[in-house]
Amino acid sequence: MQAMRATVQASQQAWGLNSSEALRARRRVVSSRSSSSVSLPVLRSGPVASSLSWKRQSIKSSTSGGAATANLSDAAVLNRQFWSGKVVNPITQEEKSALPTQGLGLGLGSGVSLRRRTSVRAQAAAAASEPAPVSKPVKKIFGVEAVTLKKVIPLGLMFFCILFNYTILRDTKDVLVVTAKGSSAEIIPFLKTWVNLPMAIGFMVIYTKLSNTLSKEALFYSCIFPFIAFFGAFGFFMYPLADVLHPTNFANMLLEKLGPRFMGPIAIIRNWTFCLFYVMAELWGSVVVSVLFWGFANQITTVDEAKQFYPLFGLGANVALIFSGRTVKYFSEVRTQLPPGVDGWAYSLRGMMGLVVGLGFVIAAIYWWVNKYVVNDPTLPKAEARKKKQKPKMGMVESAKFLLSSKYIRDLATLVVAYGISINLVEVTWKSKLKAQFPGPNEYSSFMGDFSTYTGVATFSMMLLSRVIFRKFGWGVAAQITPAVLLITGVAFFALVLFSGPLTPALAGMGLTPLLAAVYIGALQNIFSKSAKYSLFDPCKEMAYIPLDEDTKVKGKAAIDVVCNPLGKSGGALIQQFLIITFGSLANSTPYLGAILLIIVLAWLNAARSLDSQFTPLVQKDLKSKLLEGKLSAISSAITGKSKSQREVSYRFVSVLNEQGFIEGRYVPVVDGKPVPEGTEAEKEPLVTNGDALARKSVEGEDSTDTPAATAAPAS
């Protein structure tokens, strides 16, 4: 009892309580003897109450009076400051969270000493006085973060190796099937329709089933290793044993019974290993490039990284084309250094297939390294979960009806179908003349190496030149360049083939024969058509969708994908098959092929002009709507008295590679010469001062590809 009374008296002295407050405290102490707790008076206002939000403190008491007196004597001054409302630095939330849950002890047994609280406050003050840590600057190489290059460089090297192999395989497959015994270029349309297409469908069915059971890494290896094994086996085993594996006698029997007009289908049976190589080379382009690589790239890259580096991958593809063309040329000319009696083509084929196999293992090794050291690296930005665009599922009949319902979509479909048919018609006829000029596989392969190199150079140059064409001449001119050049070169090619006799003296003066001139003109046509596809044709096709409303855009694109793309690819092959079977050979069908090509290219040009007459007004209408929005924004600014900074907004059509690696067109605003990022306010609210003059120019039909759409005016 005496210890309890001493405790209350010490508390009264420490807190500065008056007699009545001390009496009430003493009564609470006596009444709480059974619970051994003391309820001390707590201020309900003032700095302490407001900063600490303590309404009540129940403090465990102890019967050890000596300890209580000692603790209270140490904390007397600080406690008096607290309970008198004179605390200069109230306890912070961080200090409060650092205290135990028993509450603030005042020396009455198990409470927490105030020394600990002062220690916490001292530590917090010391931490606040220390300078903030300075973040290390991000290391960049050529303006790119080093951690990002850890991801991009392996992907670029992987893409280079894949396309390097594809160019070698693409050139080699033509050499095998065109120069084989009992075969010619006539085999190509039959091969594409009756062998390549069914195997592609079968592969995708198998791939879909495997993707449901295997992991992504196992699926990648399960797809690429069969390709590597086949190309290695073909170069070192199947080709040397071709005479044993090919049913030559059976094919000769069929040819005698069916006649020469069926030489193309019979050649597929006669040279089945070469045809299998042809199909596997085609599948390498569609499976390894489109499915495996781009699927993996989209899996590990962010959208910002894709926008920044995918176009560089496209340029790197053309560099791979140039180097692989030189490689094919080198291996094709090795035979000149071989002793007599050695099969030069077999030697060259082993060298090229060995290189393909080696780079195939390099591709697999890069894939393994990226998965092990890049995908799981926490310092690298992770790819976002990208939402798939919902495309309407339209059948063949629904797609055809939609195509017929809109003139705009019909013209756009004509462009797609005409391109596919024209390329196939010219390419097969040109390869037949190429075999006539270079009958040996080494000579044929050497020329194809040069062809690939020049195609890479032309494509690289056209991708740079196309931006100038779109900017200076607009969509209409860009859309008509491809069919116009195909028309000129097509007329020259078929004229050299059909009227070689009268042209012989004139060509002899230039050191050329009609056949060699036809080969060069056909090569020029094919080089330009391939380079124009990526630099002019694809951007024009994608830009044509831009001014359409959302429903027409989505349904039109789906209809063209379902009907026009397959029709364009297989239409030329079906036409050639029909003519070859009808007239007996590809040579006899050449005049008709030339006439069909002329009709298709003229229809292509007419559709391009018609589409331009519809495309330009739609774009101008879109511009005028944007101008109206800008004028309303300017009027609103003038009324409210809020002026905005002066800036010039333009609208420009651009072609870019999307995250899937395909070229698409976009209609983007440009503020002060710089493209506006998507979703920003500057993009949503263009400002206008001279809108009436611009609208008049748009109605008059002036080019609006890069038109200053708006300029901010100060409020009047």
SVG drawing of the C-alpha trace seen along z (x, -y; Angstrom):
<svg xmlns="http://www.w3.org/2000/svg" viewBox="-24 -40 65 89">
<polyline fill="none" stroke="black" stroke-width="0.4" points="0.0,0.0 2.8,-2.4 4.4,-1.5 1.2,-2.3 0.8,-5.7 4.4,-6.6 3.7,-5.8 0.7,-8.1 2.5,-10.9 5.5,-10.7 3.1,-10.7 1.4,-13.8 4.7,-15.6 5.8,-14.5 2.6,-15.6 1.9,-18.6 -1.6,-17.5 -3.7,-19.5 -5.1,-18.1 -8.5,-17.2 -7.0,-15.4 -4.6,-13.6 -7.5,-12.5 -9.4,-11.1 -6.2,-9.4 -5.7,-7.9 -9.3,-6.6 -8.8,-5.0 -5.6,-3.4 -7.3,-2.0 -10.3,-0.7 -8.1,1.0 -6.0,2.8 -7.5,6.1 -6.8,5.6 -3.3,4.1 -3.8,1.3 -3.9,-2.5 -5.9,-4.8 -4.1,-8.0 -5.7,-11.3 -5.2,-12.0 -5.6,-15.4 -8.5,-15.5 -7.2,-18.5 -3.9,-20.3 -0.8,-19.3 -0.4,-15.9 -4.0,-14.8 -4.2,-16.0 -0.8,-14.7 -0.9,-11.3 -4.6,-10.7 -4.4,-9.1 -7.6,-9.3 -6.8,-6.9 -3.8,-5.1 -4.1,-2.0 -0.7,-1.2 0.1,2.0 1.3,1.4 3.8,3.4 4.1,3.9 7.8,3.1 7.8,-0.4 11.5,-0.9 11.6,-0.2 8.6,-2.5 10.3,-5.3 13.5,-5.0 11.9,-5.0 9.6,-7.9 12.5,-9.9 14.3,-9.4 11.3,-10.4 9.8,-13.1 10.7,-16.1 9.7,-14.6 6.4,-13.3 5.6,-16.8 6.2,-18.3 3.9,-15.7 1.0,-16.1 1.3,-19.9 0.9,-20.3 4.5,-21.6 5.8,-18.9 7.9,-20.5 8.3,-17.4 5.3,-15.1 5.9,-11.4 5.6,-10.6 3.7,-7.8 7.0,-6.0 8.1,-6.2 4.7,-5.1 4.8,-2.0 8.2,-1.2 6.9,-1.0 5.5,2.3 1.8,2.8 1.8,2.6 1.5,-1.1 3.7,-3.9 5.2,-2.8 5.8,-5.2 7.9,-3.0 5.0,-1.1 6.2,2.4 6.1,3.9 5.7,0.6 8.2,-0.7 10.7,-3.2 10.6,-6.6 14.3,-6.3 13.4,-3.9 11.1,-6.6 13.7,-9.2 16.1,-6.8 13.7,-6.2 13.2,-9.9 17.0,-10.4 17.4,-7.8 14.6,-9.3 16.2,-12.7 19.6,-11.3 18.0,-9.6 16.3,-12.8 19.6,-14.7 21.4,-12.3 21.4,-13.2 19.0,-11.2 20.7,-8.5 21.5,-9.5 20.2,-7.2 22.8,-5.8 22.5,-7.0 21.1,-4.4 23.8,-3.1 23.0,-3.6 24.7,-2.5 23.8,-4.4 20.9,-5.9 19.5,-2.5 19.6,-1.2 22.1,1.6 19.6,3.9 17.4,3.6 20.2,4.5 20.6,7.7 17.3,8.7 17.3,7.0 20.8,8.1 20.1,11.8 16.7,11.4 18.3,9.5 21.0,12.2 18.4,14.9 16.3,13.2 19.4,12.7 20.2,16.4 16.6,17.5 16.4,15.3 19.9,16.1 18.9,19.8 15.6,19.0 17.3,17.2 19.6,20.2 16.7,22.6 14.5,20.5 17.1,20.3 18.1,24.0 14.5,25.3 14.0,23.7 17.3,25.1 16.3,28.6 12.8,28.8 13.4,26.7 16.7,28.3 15.9,31.9 15.6,34.7 12.2,34.8 11.2,31.6 10.9,27.8 9.3,24.7 5.9,26.2 6.1,28.2 5.9,25.1 2.1,24.3 1.2,28.0 3.6,28.2 2.2,25.2 -1.4,26.3 -1.4,30.0 1.6,30.5 2.6,27.3 -0.9,26.3 -2.0,29.7 1.3,30.0 1.0,26.5 -2.6,27.2 -1.4,30.5 1.5,28.9 -0.7,26.2 -3.1,29.0 -0.2,30.8 1.2,27.5 -2.1,26.6 -2.4,30.0 1.2,29.8 0.7,26.3 -2.0,27.6 0.2,30.2 3.8,28.9 5.5,25.9 6.6,23.0 10.2,24.0 9.5,27.7 7.2,26.6 9.9,24.4 12.5,27.2 9.9,29.7 9.3,27.5 12.8,26.4 14.8,29.6 12.8,31.6 13.7,28.9 17.4,29.1 17.4,32.9 15.7,32.9 18.0,30.4 21.1,32.1 19.8,35.5 18.9,34.2 22.3,32.7 24.4,35.6 22.2,38.7 19.0,38.1 20.5,36.2 23.4,38.6 20.9,41.5 18.4,39.7 18.7,42.2 17.8,45.0 15.0,43.2 13.3,41.7 10.8,43.9 12.1,43.0 10.8,46.1 7.3,45.6 7.3,42.0 8.3,42.8 5.5,45.2 3.0,42.6 4.4,40.0 3.9,42.4 0.3,43.1 -0.8,39.6 1.2,37.5 3.5,34.5 0.8,32.2 0.8,34.0 4.6,33.7 4.2,31.3 2.2,33.6 4.3,36.6 7.5,34.7 6.3,34.4 6.2,38.2 9.5,38.6 11.5,36.2 9.6,36.6 12.6,35.9 13.3,32.6 9.6,31.7 9.7,32.5 12.7,30.2 10.7,27.5 7.8,27.8 10.1,27.9 11.9,24.7 8.5,23.0 7.4,24.1 10.6,22.7 9.5,19.3 6.0,19.6 6.7,21.6 10.1,20.6 9.9,17.0 6.2,16.1 5.2,18.5 8.2,19.3 10.3,16.2 7.7,13.5 5.7,15.4 8.8,15.6 9.6,11.9 6.1,10.8 6.3,12.9 9.3,11.3 9.3,7.7 7.2,4.8 5.1,2.7 7.6,-0.2 10.5,2.0 8.6,3.5 7.8,0.1 11.5,-0.9 13.3,2.2 10.9,4.2 11.6,1.8 15.3,2.4 14.6,6.1 13.0,5.4 16.1,3.6 18.3,6.4 16.3,8.9 17.4,7.2 21.0,7.2 20.7,11.0 19.3,11.3 22.4,9.6 24.9,11.8 23.1,15.0 23.0,14.2 26.7,13.8 27.0,17.1 24.9,18.9 27.1,17.4 30.2,18.5 29.2,22.2 27.8,22.3 31.1,21.3 33.1,23.8 32.7,26.4 35.3,24.6 38.0,25.6 37.0,29.2 38.7,32.0 36.9,33.6 34.4,36.3 33.2,34.7 29.6,33.7 29.9,30.0 26.3,29.4 26.4,32.2 29.5,30.6 27.9,27.1 24.7,28.5 26.5,30.2 28.3,27.0 25.1,24.9 23.1,27.5 26.0,27.8 25.8,24.0 22.0,24.2 22.3,26.9 25.0,25.0 23.0,21.8 19.9,23.9 21.8,25.0 22.9,21.4 19.2,20.3 18.3,23.0 21.2,22.0 20.2,18.3 16.7,19.3 17.9,21.4 20.2,18.5 17.4,15.9 15.1,18.1 17.6,18.9 19.3,15.5 16.9,12.9 13.3,14.0 13.9,14.6 16.1,11.5 14.2,9.2 16.1,6.1 14.6,6.2 11.1,4.8 8.5,7.5 6.2,7.8 2.6,6.7 -0.3,9.0 -1.6,7.9 -5.2,8.2 -6.0,9.9 -8.1,8.0 -11.5,9.5 -12.0,10.2 -15.3,11.1 -15.6,14.7 -16.8,14.5 -17.2,17.5 -16.5,17.7 -20.1,16.8 -20.4,14.0 -17.1,12.6 -18.0,12.7 -21.3,10.9 -19.6,8.2 -17.0,7.7 -19.8,7.2 -21.7,4.8 -19.1,2.0 -17.2,0.5 -14.4,-0.7 -13.8,2.8 -14.1,4.3 -11.4,2.0 -9.2,2.8 -9.8,6.6 -8.9,6.1 -5.5,4.8 -4.8,7.8 -5.9,10.4 -4.2,8.7 -0.9,8.5 -0.9,12.2 -1.9,13.4 0.5,11.1 3.5,12.2 2.8,15.9 2.2,15.5 5.5,13.7 7.6,15.7 6.9,19.2 7.4,18.1 10.6,16.3 12.0,19.3 11.4,21.5 13.5,19.0 16.1,19.0 16.5,22.8 16.8,22.4 19.7,19.9 21.3,21.7 20.5,25.4 23.0,26.6 22.2,26.5 25.4,24.6 24.9,21.9 21.2,21.6 22.1,21.4 24.9,18.8 22.4,16.5 19.9,16.9 22.6,15.8 23.0,12.6 19.2,12.3 18.9,12.5 21.6,10.0 20.1,7.4 16.7,8.0 18.0,7.2 19.7,4.0 16.6,2.9 14.3,3.6 16.5,1.7 16.6,-1.3 12.9,-1.2 12.0,-1.2 14.0,-4.4 12.6,-5.9 9.0,-5.0 8.8,-7.6 9.7,-10.3 7.2,-9.0 4.3,-9.1 5.3,-12.5 5.8,-14.2 3.2,-12.5 0.6,-11.0 -1.2,-7.7 -2.6,-7.7 0.8,-7.8 2.4,-5.3 -0.5,-2.9 0.0,-3.1 3.7,-2.7 3.8,1.0 1.3,2.0 2.7,-0.6 6.2,0.9 4.9,4.4 3.0,3.4 6.1,1.9 8.4,4.8 5.7,7.4 5.2,6.0 8.9,6.0 9.4,9.5 6.6,11.1 7.6,9.1 11.2,10.6 9.7,14.1 7.1,13.8 9.0,11.6 12.5,12.8 13.2,13.2 12.7,9.6 14.5,8.3 17.6,10.4 19.7,8.0 19.0,5.1 19.9,7.0 23.0,8.5 24.4,5.0 24.2,4.7 25.8,8.1 22.6,9.8 20.4,12.6 16.6,12.4 16.7,15.2 19.3,13.5 17.5,10.1 14.3,11.8 16.1,13.3 17.4,9.9 14.0,8.1 12.2,10.9 14.8,10.6 14.3,6.8 10.5,7.3 10.7,9.9 13.2,7.8 11.0,4.7 7.8,6.6 9.3,8.2 10.9,5.0 7.7,2.9 5.6,5.3 7.1,4.3 7.8,0.6 4.8,-0.5 2.1,2.1 1.6,3.2 1.6,-0.3 -0.9,-1.4 -3.1,1.5 -3.1,0.8 -3.6,-2.9 -6.7,-2.3 -8.4,-1.0 -7.7,-4.1 -10.6,-6.5 -13.2,-3.7 -15.6,-3.4 -14.7,-0.8 -17.3,1.8 -16.4,1.6 -12.7,1.6 -12.9,4.8 -15.3,6.7 -13.5,5.6 -10.1,6.7 -11.6,10.1 -13.3,10.6 -10.0,9.8 -8.1,12.2 -10.5,15.0 -11.2,14.6 -8.6,12.4 -5.3,13.5 -5.8,17.2 -7.3,16.3 -4.4,14.2 -1.8,16.8 -3.5,19.8 -5.3,17.9 -2.1,17.6 -1.2,21.3 -4.7,22.4 -4.6,20.3 -1.2,21.8 -2.3,25.3 -5.4,24.9 -3.4,23.4 -0.6,26.0 -3.0,29.0 -5.1,27.3 -2.2,26.3 0.3,29.0 3.2,27.0 4.2,23.7 5.8,22.5 2.6,22.9 0.7,21.1 3.0,18.1 1.0,15.8 -2.1,16.4 -0.3,15.8 0.9,12.5 -2.6,11.5 -4.0,12.4 -1.2,10.5 -2.0,7.4 -5.7,7.6 -5.0,8.1 -2.5,5.3 -4.9,2.9 -7.7,3.9 -5.2,3.3 -4.4,-0.2 -8.1,-1.1 -8.9,0.2 -6.0,-1.9 -7.3,-5.1 -10.9,-4.3 -9.8,-3.7 -7.8,-6.9 -10.8,-8.9 -12.7,-7.5 -9.8,-7.5 -8.9,-11.1 -12.4,-12.6 -12.7,-10.3 -9.4,-11.6 -10.4,-15.2 -13.7,-14.6 -11.8,-13.2 -9.5,-16.3 -12.5,-18.7 -14.1,-17.0 -10.8,-17.4 -10.7,-21.0 -14.2,-21.6 -13.2,-20.1 -10.2,-22.3 -12.3,-25.4 -14.7,-24.6 -11.8,-24.2 -10.4,-27.6 -13.8,-29.3 -14.1,-27.7 -10.7,-29.0 -11.7,-32.5 -14.9,-32.5 -13.4,-31.2 -10.5,-33.5 -8.0,-30.7 -5.4,-30.9 -3.1,-28.0 0.4,-28.0 0.8,-28.4 1.6,-25.2 1.2,-23.7 -0.6,-20.4 -0.3,-18.4 -1.8,-15.0 0.4,-12.5 0.1,-9.0 2.9,-6.8 3.8,-3.1 5.3,-1.2 5.9,2.4 3.4,3.5 4.2,5.9 3.5,8.9 6.2,7.7 3.7,6.8 3.6,3.4 0.5,1.3 -0.5,-2.3 -1.5,-4.9 -3.0,-8.4 -1.3,-10.4 -1.1,-14.0 2.2,-15.8 2.7,-18.8 5.6,-21.2 7.1,-18.6 7.0,-15.8 4.6,-12.9 2.2,-13.0 2.1,-9.9 -1.1,-8.0 -3.6,-8.9 -2.1,-12.3 -4.2,-15.5 -2.4,-17.1 -3.7,-14.3 -7.2,-14.6 -7.6,-18.4 -6.0,-19.9 -6.1,-23.7 -7.2,-25.8 -6.9,-29.4 -6.9,-29.2 -9.4,-26.4 -11.6,-28.0 -8.7,-28.4 -7.5,-24.8 -11.1,-23.5 -11.3,-25.3 -8.0,-23.7 -9.3,-20.3 -12.5,-20.7 -10.6,-21.9 -8.7,-18.6 -5.2,-19.6 -3.0,-17.0 -3.6,-16.6 -1.1,-13.9 0.9,-16.2 -1.3,-19.3 -1.0,-21.8 -4.3,-21.1 -4.3,-23.6 -2.5,-26.5 -3.4,-27.8 -4.5,-31.4 -4.4,-33.6 -7.9,-34.4 -9.2,-37.7"/>
</svg>
